Amino acid sequence: MTQAGSEEYVVRAVVRAAGLLDLLRAGDGGVSLRELATGSGLARASTYRMMRTLERIGLAERVPGSDRYRLGVRCLELGQAYLEQTDLRREALPVMERLLEDFNETVHLGVLDDLRVVYLEKLESTHAVGIMMSRIGRSAPAYCTGLGKVLLAGEEADPVGTLGERAELRRCTPNTICEPAKLREELERVRARGFSLDLEEHELGVRCVAAPIRGADGDIVAALSIAGPAQRLPESKLTGTLAKAAIAAADQVSRRLGAAGEAVA
């Protein structure tokens, strides 16, 4: 079916409601009706009716003591149901659990969505790590995270050019690689060695190594990472023991998803 032919089946009200939910997802502390109307381009009256509908079905709720809106608990239920039904997470989880047992460092699973990395799973170390911003269901810039750089390196188009056009290549820490030419060189290094590093590029004090997970067709569909505090993860350890472990674990998950290779129990 062509894109033009499929347009007749698109329900505009559903698209607009989804856009409002996206605005709520990005709004820490809640979003006002005026901000929702402005961000969505809808009339205030239409925005109000949609928000009342989303409230009624539990997808949105009022922030207590204010006139601002936030995502409703039904979104959490739907998100959890998605995770439970996702083959990728189910196949990756036992492999991630073994990594956590072997190294006692935080293990992440993520996918790419609109050039941002979305965390599907996170197994936390029992060591004190301090504040690590990653959360299941949350997203982060792909260009400055280990998971994200592996996923960007698997893109056929020029993701760096797209991020530059969107003015999204911003510095998160003094170590962030946000110059397009240098970032393209970094992605080439990721492709050549088969893993990526985050050397405090997204969060000061946090380092990680990540490797790609491939689907049955051989394309990169997700990434897996081992992360922890900089003082416990010198670059030599990241590029040595942990890189080998991350690659081996990602390959295991890939084979569980049907990628070339022998089946893994």
C-alpha positions as a Markdown table, in Angstrom:
| # | Residue | x | y | z |
|---|---|---|---|---|
| 1 | Met | 0.0 | 0.0 | 0.0 |
| 2 | Thr | 1.4 | 3.4 | -0.9 |
| 3 | Gln | 1.7 | 6.2 | 1.6 |
| 4 | Ala | -0.9 | 8.2 | -0.2 |
| 5 | Gly | -3.3 | 5.3 | -0.2 |
| 6 | Ser | -2.8 | 4.7 | 3.5 |
| 7 | Glu | -3.7 | 8.3 | 4.5 |
| 8 | Glu | -7.4 | 7.7 | 4.1 |
| 9 | Tyr | -7.2 | 5.3 | 7.1 |
| 10 | Val | -5.5 | 7.8 | 9.4 |
| 11 | Val | -7.7 | 9.2 | 12.1 |
| 12 | Arg | -6.6 | 12.7 | 12.7 |
| 13 | Ala | -8.0 | 13.0 | 16.2 |
| 14 | Val | -5.9 | 10.0 | 17.3 |
| 15 | Val | -2.8 | 11.6 | 15.7 |
| 16 | Arg | -3.5 | 14.8 | 17.6 |
| 17 | Ala | -4.1 | 13.0 | 20.9 |
| 18 | Ala | -0.8 | 11.1 | 20.5 |
| 19 | Gly | 0.9 | 14.5 | 19.9 |
| 20 | Leu | -0.5 | 15.8 | 23.1 |
| 21 | Leu | 0.8 | 12.7 | 24.9 |
| 22 | Asp | 4.3 | 13.3 | 23.4 |
| 23 | Leu | 4.2 | 16.9 | 24.8 |
| 24 | Leu | 3.3 | 15.5 | 28.3 |
| 25 | Arg | 6.1 | 12.9 | 28.0 |
| 26 | Ala | 8.7 | 15.7 | 27.5 |
| 27 | Gly | 7.3 | 18.0 | 30.2 |
| 28 | Asp | 8.9 | 17.5 | 33.6 |
| 29 | Gly | 6.6 | 18.8 | 36.3 |
| 30 | Gly | 3.6 | 18.9 | 34.1 |
| 31 | Val | 2.4 | 21.0 | 31.1 |
| 32 | Ser | -0.2 | 23.7 | 31.1 |
| 33 | Leu | -3.2 | 23.8 | 28.7 |
| 34 | Arg | -1.8 | 26.9 | 27.1 |
| 35 | Glu | 1.6 | 25.1 | 26.5 |
| 36 | Leu | -0.2 | 22.1 | 25.1 |
| 37 | Ala | -2.2 | 24.2 | 22.7 |
| 38 | Thr | 0.8 | 26.1 | 21.5 |
| 39 | Gly | 3.0 | 23.0 | 21.2 |
| 40 | Ser | 0.4 | 21.1 | 19.3 |
| 41 | Gly | -0.9 | 23.9 | 17.1 |
| 42 | Leu | -4.5 | 23.1 | 18.2 |
| 43 | Ala | -7.1 | 25.6 | 19.3 |
| 44 | Arg | -7.4 | 25.9 | 23.1 |
| 45 | Ala | -10.9 | 24.6 | 23.1 |
| 46 | Ser | -9.9 | 21.5 | 21.0 |
| 47 | Thr | -7.0 | 20.9 | 23.3 |
| 48 | Tyr | -9.2 | 21.1 | 26.4 |
| 49 | Arg | -11.7 | 18.6 | 25.0 |
| 50 | Met | -8.9 | 16.2 | 24.1 |
| 51 | Met | -7.2 | 16.5 | 27.5 |
| 52 | Arg | -10.5 | 15.9 | 29.2 |
| 53 | Thr | -10.9 | 12.7 | 27.1 |
| 54 | Leu | -7.4 | 11.6 | 27.9 |
| 55 | Glu | -8.1 | 12.2 | 31.6 |
| 56 | Arg | -11.2 | 10.1 | 31.5 |
| 57 | Ile | -9.4 | 7.1 | 30.0 |
| 58 | Gly | -6.4 | 7.4 | 32.4 |
| 59 | Leu | -3.8 | 8.4 | 29.8 |
| 60 | Ala | -3.5 | 11.9 | 31.4 |
| 61 | Glu | -4.0 | 13.4 | 34.8 |
| 62 | Arg | -3.9 | 16.8 | 36.6 |
| 63 | Val | -0.8 | 17.5 | 38.7 |
| 64 | Pro | -2.2 | 17.7 | 42.3 |
| 65 | Gly | -2.5 | 21.3 | 43.4 |
| 66 | Ser | -2.1 | 22.8 | 40.0 |
| 67 | Asp | -3.7 | 23.3 | 36.6 |
| 68 | Arg | -1.0 | 21.4 | 34.8 |
| 69 | Tyr | -1.2 | 18.0 | 33.1 |
| 70 | Arg | 1.1 | 15.0 | 33.2 |
| 71 | Leu | 0.9 | 11.4 | 31.8 |
| 72 | Gly | -1.6 | 9.2 | 33.6 |
| 73 | Val | -1.0 | 5.9 | 35.2 |
| 74 | Arg | -2.6 | 4.0 | 32.3 |
| 75 | Cys | 0.5 | 5.0 | 30.3 |
| 76 | Leu | 2.7 | 3.1 | 32.8 |
| 77 | Glu | 0.4 | 0.1 | 32.4 |
| 78 | Leu | 0.6 | 0.2 | 28.6 |
| 79 | Gly | 4.4 | 0.7 | 28.7 |
| 80 | Gln | 4.8 | -2.3 | 31.0 |
| 81 | Ala | 2.6 | -4.4 | 28.8 |
| 82 | Tyr | 4.7 | -3.4 | 25.8 |
| 83 | Leu | 7.9 | -4.5 | 27.6 |
| 84 | Glu | 6.4 | -7.8 | 28.6 |
| 85 | Gln | 5.3 | -8.5 | 25.0 |
| 86 | Thr | 8.6 | -7.5 | 23.4 |
| 87 | Asp | 10.6 | -10.5 | 22.2 |
| 88 | Leu | 13.8 | -8.4 | 22.2 |
| 89 | Arg | 13.5 | -7.7 | 26.0 |
| 90 | Arg | 12.5 | -11.2 | 26.8 |
| 91 | Glu | 15.4 | -12.7 | 24.9 |
| 92 | Ala | 17.9 | -10.2 | 26.2 |
| 93 | Leu | 17.0 | -10.4 | 29.9 |
| 94 | Pro | 18.7 | -13.7 | 30.8 |
| 95 | Val | 21.9 | -12.6 | 29.0 |
| 96 | Met | 21.8 | -9.2 | 30.8 |
| 97 | Glu | 21.4 | -11.0 | 34.1 |
| 98 | Arg | 24.5 | -13.0 | 33.5 |
| 99 | Leu | 26.5 | -9.9 | 32.7 |
| 100 | Leu | 25.3 | -8.2 | 35.9 |
| 101 | Glu | 26.3 | -11.3 | 37.9 |
| 102 | Asp | 29.7 | -11.5 | 36.3 |
| 103 | Phe | 30.7 | -7.8 | 36.7 |
| 104 | Asn | 28.2 | -6.2 | 39.0 |
| 105 | Glu | 28.0 | -3.1 | 36.9 |
| 106 | Thr | 24.7 | -1.6 | 35.4 |
| 107 | Val | 23.5 | -3.2 | 32.2 |
| 108 | His | 21.3 | -1.4 | 29.7 |
| 109 | Leu | 19.2 | -2.5 | 26.7 |
| 110 | Gly | 18.1 | 0.2 | 24.3 |
| 111 | Val | 16.7 | 0.9 | 20.8 |
| 112 | Leu | 16.8 | 3.9 | 18.5 |
| 113 | Asp | 13.7 | 6.1 | 18.1 |
| 114 | Asp | 13.9 | 9.3 | 16.0 |
| 115 | Leu | 17.7 | 9.4 | 16.6 |
| 116 | Arg | 17.3 | 9.2 | 20.4 |
| 117 | Val | 18.0 | 6.1 | 22.4 |
| 118 | Val | 15.1 | 4.6 | 24.4 |
| 119 | Tyr | 15.9 | 2.4 | 27.4 |
| 120 | Leu | 13.9 | -0.9 | 27.3 |
| 121 | Glu | 15.6 | -2.5 | 30.3 |
| 122 | Lys | 18.1 | -1.5 | 33.0 |
| 123 | Leu | 19.6 | -3.9 | 35.6 |
| 124 | Glu | 21.4 | -1.9 | 38.3 |
| 125 | Ser | 24.6 | -2.7 | 40.0 |
| 126 | Thr | 24.6 | -3.3 | 43.8 |
| 127 | His | 27.6 | -1.0 | 44.0 |
| 128 | Ala | 27.0 | 2.7 | 44.8 |
| 129 | Val | 26.9 | 4.4 | 41.4 |
| 130 | Gly | 25.5 | 7.8 | 42.4 |
| 131 | Ile | 23.0 | 9.4 | 40.1 |
| 132 | Met | 22.6 | 7.7 | 36.7 |
| 133 | Met | 19.9 | 9.4 | 34.6 |
| 134 | Ser | 18.9 | 6.4 | 32.6 |
| 135 | Arg | 15.4 | 5.0 | 33.3 |
| 136 | Ile | 13.3 | 2.3 | 31.6 |
| 137 | Gly | 11.1 | 4.0 | 29.1 |
| 138 | Arg | 13.0 | 7.2 | 29.1 |
| 139 | Ser | 15.1 | 8.5 | 26.2 |
| 140 | Ala | 18.5 | 10.2 | 25.9 |
| 141 | Pro | 20.5 | 11.8 | 23.1 |
| 142 | Ala | 22.0 | 9.0 | 20.9 |
| 143 | Tyr | 25.1 | 10.9 | 19.8 |
| 144 | Cys | 26.7 | 11.1 | 23.3 |
| 145 | Thr | 25.7 | 7.7 | 24.8 |
| 146 | Gly | 27.3 | 4.3 | 24.3 |
| 147 | Leu | 24.0 | 2.7 | 23.3 |
| 148 | Gly | 23.2 | 5.5 | 21.0 |
| 149 | Lys | 26.5 | 5.7 | 19.2 |
| 150 | Val | 26.3 | 2.0 | 18.4 |
| 151 | Leu | 22.8 | 2.5 | 17.0 |
| 152 | Leu | 23.7 | 5.6 | 15.0 |
| 153 | Ala | 26.7 | 3.7 | 13.5 |
| 154 | Gly | 24.2 | 1.2 | 12.1 |
| 155 | Glu | 22.1 | 3.8 | 10.3 |
| 156 | Glu | 22.4 | 3.8 | 6.5 |
| 157 | Ala | 21.7 | 7.5 | 6.1 |
| 158 | Asp | 23.6 | 10.4 | 7.6 |
| 159 | Pro | 22.3 | 10.7 | 11.2 |
| 160 | Val | 24.9 | 13.3 | 12.1 |
| 161 | Gly | 23.7 | 15.6 | 9.3 |
| 162 | Thr | 20.1 | 15.2 | 10.4 |
| 163 | Leu | 21.0 | 15.9 | 14.1 |
| 164 | Gly | 22.9 | 19.0 | 12.9 |
| 165 | Glu | 20.0 | 20.3 | 10.8 |
| 166 | Arg | 17.8 | 19.9 | 13.9 |
| 167 | Ala | 20.3 | 21.8 | 16.1 |
| 168 | Glu | 20.4 | 18.8 | 18.4 |
| 169 | Leu | 24.1 | 18.4 | 18.7 |
| 170 | Arg | 24.5 | 20.1 | 22.0 |
| 171 | Arg | 27.2 | 19.7 | 24.6 |
| 172 | Cys | 26.1 | 17.7 | 27.7 |
| 173 | Thr | 29.5 | 17.6 | 29.4 |
| 174 | Pro | 33.0 | 18.9 | 28.5 |
| 175 | Asn | 33.6 | 15.5 | 26.9 |
| 176 | Thr | 30.6 | 15.5 | 24.5 |
| 177 | Ile | 31.6 | 15.0 | 20.9 |
| 178 | Cys | 29.2 | 17.4 | 19.2 |
| 179 | Glu | 31.2 | 18.7 | 16.2 |
| 180 | Pro | 29.8 | 16.9 | 13.1 |
| 181 | Ala | 33.1 | 16.0 | 11.5 |
| 182 | Lys | 34.5 | 14.5 | 14.8 |
| 183 | Leu | 31.2 | 12.7 | 15.5 |
| 184 | Arg | 31.3 | 11.1 | 12.0 |
| 185 | Glu | 34.9 | 10.0 | 12.8 |
| 186 | Glu | 33.7 | 8.5 | 16.1 |
| 187 | Leu | 31.0 | 6.5 | 14.4 |
| 188 | Glu | 33.5 | 5.2 | 11.9 |
| 189 | Arg | 35.6 | 4.0 | 14.8 |
| 190 | Val | 32.5 | 2.3 | 16.3 |
| 191 | Arg | 31.9 | 0.4 | 13.0 |
| 192 | Ala | 35.5 | -0.6 | 12.8 |
| 193 | Arg | 35.9 | -2.1 | 16.3 |
| 194 | Gly | 32.4 | -3.3 | 16.9 |
| 195 | Phe | 31.7 | -1.4 | 20.1 |
| 196 | Ser | 31.3 | 2.1 | 21.3 |
| 197 | Leu | 32.4 | 4.0 | 24.4 |
| 198 | Asp | 30.8 | 6.8 | 26.4 |
| 199 | Leu | 33.7 | 8.4 | 28.3 |
| 200 | Glu | 31.6 | 10.8 | 30.5 |
| 201 | Glu | 30.1 | 12.3 | 27.4 |
| 202 | His | 26.5 | 12.2 | 28.6 |
| 203 | Glu | 26.9 | 12.4 | 32.3 |
| 204 | Leu | 30.0 | 13.4 | 34.3 |
| 205 | Gly | 31.3 | 10.5 | 36.3 |
| 206 | Val | 29.5 | 7.8 | 34.2 |
| 207 | Arg | 31.3 | 5.6 | 31.6 |
| 208 | Cys | 30.1 | 2.7 | 29.5 |
| 209 | Val | 30.8 | 0.4 | 26.7 |
| 210 | Ala | 28.1 | -0.8 | 24.2 |
| 211 | Ala | 27.7 | -3.4 | 21.5 |
| 212 | Pro | 25.1 | -3.9 | 18.7 |
| 213 | Ile | 22.4 | -6.5 | 18.7 |
| 214 | Arg | 21.3 | -7.7 | 15.3 |
| 215 | Gly | 18.0 | -9.2 | 14.1 |
| 216 | Ala | 17.4 | -12.1 | 11.8 |
| 217 | Asp | 18.1 | -10.0 | 8.7 |
| 218 | Gly | 21.5 | -8.9 | 10.1 |
| 219 | Asp | 20.5 | -5.3 | 10.7 |
| 220 | Ile | 21.2 | -3.6 | 14.0 |
| 221 | Val | 18.0 | -3.6 | 16.0 |
| 222 | Ala | 19.2 | -2.7 | 19.5 |
| 223 | Ala | 22.2 | -2.3 | 21.7 |
| 224 | Leu | 23.5 | -3.5 | 25.0 |
| 225 | Ser | 25.8 | -1.7 | 27.4 |
| 226 | Ile | 27.8 | -2.1 | 30.6 |
| 227 | Ala | 28.0 | 1.2 | 32.6 |
| 228 | Gly | 29.4 | 2.4 | 35.9 |
| 229 | Pro | 31.3 | 5.2 | 37.6 |
| 230 | Ala | 34.4 | 6.5 | 36.0 |
| 231 | Gln | 36.6 | 5.5 | 39.0 |
| 232 | Arg | 35.7 | 1.9 | 38.5 |
| 233 | Leu | 35.8 | 1.8 | 34.7 |
| 234 | Pro | 39.2 | 3.0 | 33.4 |
| 235 | Glu | 39.3 | 3.2 | 29.6 |
| 236 | Ser | 41.7 | 0.1 | 29.5 |
| 237 | Lys | 39.0 | -2.0 | 31.2 |
| 238 | Leu | 36.3 | -0.7 | 29.0 |
| 239 | Thr | 38.2 | -1.5 | 25.8 |
| 240 | Gly | 39.4 | -4.8 | 27.2 |
| 241 | Thr | 37.5 | -7.1 | 29.4 |
| 242 | Leu | 34.2 | -5.3 | 29.3 |
| 243 | Ala | 34.2 | -4.7 | 25.5 |
| 244 | Lys | 34.7 | -8.4 | 24.9 |
| 245 | Ala | 31.9 | -9.3 | 27.4 |
| 246 | Ala | 29.5 | -6.7 | 25.9 |
| 247 | Ile | 30.2 | -8.0 | 22.3 |
| 248 | Ala | 29.8 | -11.6 | 23.4 |
| 249 | Ala | 26.5 | -10.9 | 25.2 |
| 250 | Ala | 25.1 | -8.8 | 22.3 |
| 251 | Asp | 26.0 | -11.7 | 19.9 |
| 252 | Gln | 24.2 | -14.1 | 22.2 |
| 253 | Val | 21.1 | -12.0 | 22.1 |
| 254 | Ser | 21.4 | -11.6 | 18.3 |
| 255 | Arg | 21.5 | -15.4 | 17.9 |
| 256 | Arg | 18.4 | -15.7 | 20.2 |
| 257 | Leu | 16.6 | -13.3 | 17.8 |
| 258 | Gly | 17.5 | -15.5 | 14.8 |
| 259 | Ala | 20.7 | -13.8 | 13.6 |
| 260 | Ala | 23.3 | -16.0 | 11.8 |
| 261 | Gly | 25.0 | -18.4 | 14.2 |
| 262 | Glu | 24.1 | -21.4 | 16.4 |
| 263 | Ala | 21.2 | -21.1 | 18.7 |
| 264 | Val | 21.9 | -20.1 | 22.2 |
| 265 | Ala | 20.2 | -21.7 | 25.2 |
